[in-house]
Amino acid sequence: MSIKKLLVVFGATGGQGGSVVKTVLSDPKMAAQFAVRAVTRDPAKPKAQALAAQGAEVVTADLNDKSSLLSVLKGAYAVFAVTNFWEKASADIERQQGKNVADVAKEAGVEHLVWSSLPNVTKLSGGKLSQVHHFDSKAHVEEYIREIGVPASFFMAGFFMSNLPGKMLRPNPQTNAYAVALPIPTNSPIPLLDTEADTGKFVKGMLLNPQKTLGKRIYGATDYYTPEQIIDEFKAFKPEASKDAKAMELPHAVFKGILGKTGAPEPIQEEMLQNMLLMSTYGYFGGDSLAESQAILDEPLTTWKEYMAKSPALADLK
């Protein structure tokens, strides 16, 4: 019996990490090749216990503590690493956490690190959009990983479909008509990803095709959808509830004002505005095609229509 390669997955109870664990362990081909060590801060919580029931070894570690990382990466062939900027809303903390993983991965002799990265928006925009810190901080870690020579691939998650139903796709409080109201033209391309269902499909493809993916960026998205397309498919799916639904372009000040009413401070308002403007002015992935990234897949991705069909926020609509 051959010895399985060890895959260490950080953020294992989150959307991206959880998807990786589930995909690997539910795929006979992957499960035959890889043992999964799922890293979480609380192994006792239900989500962590569910991973153990699937066959993962559940362990705890702290991204801020290199010594704890060394113990969980011992013997690892591959690592999937993701950080949560919004936990502390600090680019400095996220950068250091990512560097800690990179340093320890190099020390442990990891052969394939998959870093959950994002574009450097400041560079992509020539400095015009310089406040999208939750993108830039991950990009800085990618640069560091490349600099120190860790064998790595870079998964770049698209716009989460989970941001839409009940959030960005919701009824107008005054008219009760559904709308997608964003501070960008309604024909702007948005790369949509079903994070929980599809992240693992991309990472599986990366791990099975190292010769094609090491050193490369893999864009995680089903397709580019415009706000108009999102609404059109919603209308076809839920014709009664969506009768007056529309895509709307909001003035920048109005968009920031809406965020302000949720308690978001001005710097976060500006960061989210610039994040949106990235899509309409420079492209979320710089305008790149998704074709090469999808060529490594052996499973279909979730469409927006399929995501709506399983969304609890839309379940009771007709």
Residue, then its C-alpha position, 0 to 999 in steps of 0.5 A: m500500500s502506497i503512503k499517502k501525501l499529506l495535504v495541510v489545509f488552513g482555514a478548514t472550517g471556512g468557505q475556501g478551506g472547507s471546500v478544499v477538504k470536502t473536495v479532496l476527501s469526497d473524490p476517490k482519486m484524491a482520497a487515495q493520494f492525499a491524507v488531509r490535515a485540517v487546521t482550525r483554531d477550535p477542533a471542538k466546534p461542530k464544523a471541525q468535528a464534521l471534517a473529522a467525520q469525513g476523514a480529516e485529521v483535525v489539528t489546531a494552530d495559530l497563524n501568528d505563531k511560527s512554532s505552532l505552524l512548524s508542528v502542523l506542517k511537519g511531513a506535509y507535501a502540499v499546503f492550502a493557505v488562506t487568511n482572513f483580512w476582515e478578522k482584524a481588518s489589518a493588512d500588516i497582520e495578514r501580511q505577517q501571517g502569510k509570511n509565517v506560512a511561507d517561511v515555515a513551508k520552506e523550512a518544512g520542505v513543502e513541495h506545493l504551497v497553494w496560496s489564496s491570493l488576490p491581485n495587487v490593485t494598487k499596481l494594476s490601477g497604476g496607483k489610482l485605486s490604492q485603498v483595496h488593502h484586503f487584495d493588496s495584502k494577499a498580493h504582497v504575500e504572493e510576492y514574498i512567496r515567489e521571492i523566497g523560492v517556495p514551490a507555489s501556485f496562487f488561487m485567486a478567488g472571484f467575487f463570492m456568489s454568497n454576497l448576492p442573495g439577501k445581501m447585494l440582491r435584495p428588495n428595495p426598502q421603499t418599493n420592495a422591488y429586488a435590485v442589484a445596486l452597485p457603484i459601477p455600470t450595469n454592464s461591468p464584468i464580475p467573475l462569480l464563484d461559489t466559494e464553498a462548492d467550487t474552491g476545492k475543484f480548482v485546488k484539486g486541479m492545481l494539486l493534480n497538475p503541478q507541472k501546469t500550475l506551479g508558479k501560476r495564478i489560477y482564477g477561481a470563477t465560473d464566468y464573468y457575469t454583469p449585474e444585468q445578467i445577474i438580474d436577467e437570470f434571477k427574473a427567469f428563475k423567480p418571475e413573480a418575486s422579480k417582476d420589477a427587479k433591475a440592475m442599478e448604478l449608484p452614485h459613489a457617495v450613495f454607495k458609501g452612505i449605505l455602507g456607513k449606515t451598517g456601521a462601516p467607518e469611512p476608510i472601509q467605505e472607500e476600500m469597498l468602493q474602490n474594490m467595486l471600481l476595480m471591476s469596471t475600470y481595470g477588471y477584477f483579474g485585469g481583464d484576463s480570460l478564465a479559460e486557462s484556469q478552467a482547463i485544469l478542472d475535471e468537474p463542472l462549476t456552479t452557475w449563478k442559476e444553480y446557486m440561486a436554486k440552492s440559496p436559502a435566501l431565495a427559497d421561498l420566492k416564486 
